[in-house]
Amino acid sequence: MRLRLVVTAVALLAVSVLAVGTLVALREAGARTAPHPPARTTPTPDGTSPAATPSGSAPPVYLYYYLWWTPGHWQSKLGPDYPYTASPPVSPGATNSVGCNPVPRYPGATIVDVPQVGLYNQNLAQVYLPQIEQAAAAGVTGFLASWQGTGSPSQTTSSSGYNLRLQLLVRAVDAYDAAHPRHPFRLALAMSAFGDYHRPAAEIVADLSYFYRTYGGNPAFRNSFSSRPMVMIMDSRKYPVTTVAAIWSAEGGKEYLIGDETAASWPRDAPYLDATSYYWSSENPWTNSNAASDIRTLGAEVHRNGKNWFSPFIAGYDKQLVGGSCVPRDGVQTLDKVWSVNSQSHPQGWFGISWNEFEENTYLQPSLNYGSRYLQALQQLIQGQAG
């Protein structure tokens, strides 16, 4: 009789273990095929469905951070006549009083300002920590690192310059956080298209798989929204929907996937994203009467899906030297205006354009022409939302 009871108990235990294993497998499979549920269910101020918001804190502020500044890249933007060895560094040009109509001082230059610290080489480890310290001191939460890998499943940190520079940035953030455990700096990934919207999905997935196995557990990528590292798929709306779906299927259980969408494209891609922003680097609140309503509409649509909305903001934009347009900085008036009107979309976070994009002139990094004016203005905006 005792032997029969033991056999029965063992059989019941085996059934229970099998059931738990089946449930775990179903949950893991579901994580790759369905949107993740929001972390909080408090109604948003616009009356739409809830989205996850870090409890008891102001929306975090991330800035896009570009990893392409090497001696060769500076030379491609400044031309052959710029005095590269000058110390202190020399301003390559100027704009008018509102930040438009750039006039370069050297033939072939397509930028008219450079960082206050000079032409840094991001292949060198020592250039990152001072920039992290500057951004952190202004209240910036972290950087969105613009990156693309080689597309190879077997790539390593030494496979490309971008892989090396991402590694150096992560190490610098780790070092900063070790010294500032109460106020750590954070990273997110901006998975860049670099204009190739027909790039095979398999290459993008290979890049993200490399990113996850290399940095998925790194504390630099911790965030307030998920246990997964945040990854923004830049220009997601410009890819075929099959590509976006393939990225979600392969990576949705590993990274917190953020789109780059408009109100028109969001319905197509929403099933394959956890959240979205919109890289609107040329948003003009002065001449585009629909700018504010376009952002509000997108934020409301994202909230209706129970997902998170990360609003963009800019201080200005000027691409006139390479055939583009200009959104005047006009002192800090554009920064203040864009922040004000876009806050009406009730974002869960802010993605600022940018820390160091000098050709499109969206940079907030202290520079020769502007000093620390824009970083100080951003600091005031961040402190204002916290207060």
N, C-alpha and C positions, 0 to 999 in steps of 0.2 A: 504493500500500500504506500509506504514511504517513498519507494523508488518511483511509483507512478506519479506521485505528487511532484517529485523533483523533475521528472521528464516533462510534465505539463507546464511547470513554471518556466523551464528553459525554453519550451516552445513559444510561450506567451512573450517572453523577453525577446526572442528572435523576431517575432512578428512586430513588436514595438520598434525595435531597431530598424527593421525594414521600412516601416511606415515613416519614421523620422527621416531616414535617408531619402525616401521618395519625396517628402515635403521639402527638404532642403534643395534637392535637385530641381523641383518645380519652381521654387523661389528663384534659384540662380538662373534658370532658363527665362523666367519672366522678366528678370532684371535686364535681359538683353533684347527683349522684344516689346516692352511697354514702357511708357514714361514713368519715371520715379515719382512717388507721391510727394506733395509739398510737406515741408517740415512743420508748418504751423498753419492754423486755420482761422486766423483773425481777419475779419473783413478789412479790405484796403480802403483808404480814404476816398477813392473814386467810385466806391459802391460795387465794384466788380468782385469776382471770386477771389479767394485768398491765395497768397503766395508766401513762400518761406521768407522770413525776415529774422536776422539775428536779434534775439530778445534783449531789450534794454540797452541797445546801443545805436548810435547814428550809423547810417549807411556807410560801408567802407568805400574808400577811394583808391582805385588803382590807376596807374598811368602806363600807357603803352611805351615799351622800352625797346629800342632797335639795336640789334647786335651786328650791324654791318660796318661800324666805324673802325676801319683799318687805314694804314697809310695810303694804300691804293684807292680806297673809296674816297678819302678826303681829296686826293689829287684829281679824281674824276669829277669832283664838284667844284674845286677851286681853280683848276687850270694850271698850266706850267709856270706862270709868272708869279704866283703867290709866294711870298717870302716864308717858306716853311720852317726855316731855322730861327726866325725872329723870336727874341725873348725880351719882354713879354710878347705874346701873340698879337697879331695885327688884325684889325677888323677888315674883312674883304669887301665891304660896301655899306650901303645905307638905303633907307626907304624914306618916304615922305612922312609927315607928322602923324598919320594914322596907320602907318605900317603897310602901305601899298607902293606901287611904282618903284620897285627896287632898282638901284643903280650899282652894279659891281665896279670895283676899282681895278680889277685885273681881267684881261681878256680871257674869255672862255669860262669864267666863273658862273655858276648857276645858283650860288648861295651868297648871301651878303652879311652873314653873321656866323660866329663860331662860339663854342663854349668858353666860358670865362677861364677855365683851367687849361685851355689850349686844345690842340688836335690830338686827343687821346687815342691810343691804340688798344682796342678791346681784345687783342690777342695777349695782352699782358694782365696778369692777375691783379696788379696793384691799382688799376684804374677804377675798379668797381666799388670798393668800400667807401671812398669819399662821396660818390654819388648816392649810394644807399643812405649814408648818414645825412646828406643834405635833404633828401626826400623825406626821410623819417622825421627829421626835426621839424618839418613843415606839417606833419600830421598825415602824410600819405601812408596808406595801408600797405601798398606794395606795387610791384611792377608786373605788367603783362608782357612777358618776354616774347618778342616777335622771332619766330624760329621756323625753319624747315629742315628736315633731315635729308638723307640721301635717297630715301625710298627703298633701301635694301633691308631685308629682314636680318642681315648679319652685321649691320653697321655698329660702330663703337664710338666712343668719345673722340677718337683720333681720326674718324673717317672724313671729317670736313671741318672747315673753319667754324661753321655755325655750331656744330656739335661741341667743339672745343670751347667756344665762347659761352655757350649755355652752361657747360660744366663750371667754368670760372665764375660766372654769375651766381650759380647755386652755392658754390663754396664760399663766396663772399657773403651771401645772405646767411649761410650757416654760421659763419664767423661772427657776423654782427649779432645774430640772435643769441649766440652763446654769451656774448658780453652784455646783452640787454634782454634777459629772460622775461621781464615783466612787460616789455613793450616790443615784441618781436616784429620784424619786417616780414612781408609775405611775398610770394610769387604765384603767378598764374601763367599759363602758356597761351600765347596767341599763335595758333597753328596757321602759318601764312601760305597763301596761294602764290604770291609773287606773279600774279597775272596769268597763271596757267590754270584755267578753269576746266580743262579737259584732262588734268592729271589723273592717271588711273587710281581708282579707289584703293587698290592693293598697295600702292606706294604710300598713300596717306596713312593707311592702317599700319603699314610696316614702320613708318615714322612714329606713330603714336604708341605702338607696341614697344619700340625702343625707348621712348620717353618713359613709359610706365615701368618697365623693368629696371630702368636706371634711376628714376626719381620718384616713382609712385609712392614710396614710403618715406621720402625725405620730408622732414618737418617744415622746410621752407615753403612747401606747397599746402600746408594746412589752411583751412578757410572756415568761414562762419556758416557755410551753406551745406556742406556735405563732408563725409569722411573721405571722399574721392578728390584728387587734385582737380582744380578748375582748368578746363581747356576750351578756349574760344576758337571755333572754326571760322577763320577770317574769310569773308566773301562766301559764306555758306549758301546764300541765295543765288549765287552765280553758277554754282555747280549743278549738274543734273541731279534730280531728286534721288536717282538710284545711287549716286555717290554718297549723298547725305545718309540715306538709309543703310548703306553698307558700313559706313563709319559707326553708326549707332549700333548695328548688329554686332560688330566686332569689339567695340570699345565702350559701349554704353554702361556696362557693368563695372568698368574700371575707372573712367574719368567722368567728371561732372561736365557734360557737354553744353557749351553755350554757343548760340548761333550769332550770325551777323545778318540781321533780317530787317525788312521794312514791313509795314502793315499789309502790303500786297503779297509779300512772299511768305510771311509767317504761317498762314493756314496750310501751305504746302509742306513746310518743314517742321511744324510744331510737334508731330508725333515722334520725331527723331531727335529732339533736343530737350534738355532739362530747363533751359532758360535762353534768353537772348539779350544782346545789345544791338547797336547799329553803329558802325564806324562811319559817322557822318562828319568827316573832317572839314567840310566846307559849308556847314550849317550857317546860314546868314539870318540872324533875327531881325535885321534892319530892312532888308529888301524882300525877303520871302515871308509874305503874310501868313503862309500856311505852315511855317516851320514849327511853331509851338503846337498847333493842333495835330500835325503829323506825328510828333513825338508822343503827345497825349493819347492819340488813337492807338499807336503801337503798344504803349504801356498798358492801356486798358485791355487790348486783345490778349496780351500775354497773361495778365492777371486773370482774365476770364478762363483761361486754360489752367489756372492754379499753379502757374509757374513764375519764375523770377525774372524781373526786368532790371537791366543795368543801363542806366542812361548815359549817353555820351555827353561830353562838354569840351569846348575849345576856347582858346584865347584869341584866335585869329587863324588865318590861312592865306598863303600867298604862293602861287605857283606860276606867276607871270613870266619868269625867266625861262620856263620850259613850256610855254604855250598855254598855261592855265589861267585861272581867275584869281581874284583877291577878295577875301573877307577881312575888312580892316580891323586891326586890334583896337585902334582908337583909345590909346591908353589901356586901361583895364575895363573899359565899358562893355566890350563884347563878352569878355569872360563873365562879368557880373550879370549881363543880360541873359546869356545862354544858360547859366546856372539857375537863374530865377525862373525862366520860362520852362526849362526842362524839369525842374523840381515839381512842377504841377502834374507830371506823369507818375509821381509817387514811386520812385525807383527803390529797389532793395539795395542797390549799390551804384557807384559811379565809375565809369571808365573814361579817363581823361586822355585826350589826343593833343599832345603827347609829351613825353619827357625830352626826347632828343631827335625829332624829325626836323632836320634843318632845311631840307630842300622844299618841303611843303610849308615851312615856316609856322608849324604848329607848336614848336618846342616851348616848354616851361622851364627847362634847365637854365640856370644862370648863364648869361652870355655876355659877350663884350659890349654889344649895343644896348642891352636892356638891364644888365646887372641882375640882381635878384628880385626885380620888381614883380614878376609874375608868380614866382614861387611864394613870395610874401602875400600876394593877393589871394592865391589859392589857400594858403594857411588861414587867412581870415574867413574865407568861405567855409572851410572845414570846421573851424572853431564855432562859427555861427550856427551850423546845423547841430553841433553837439550841445550848444547852449540853449 
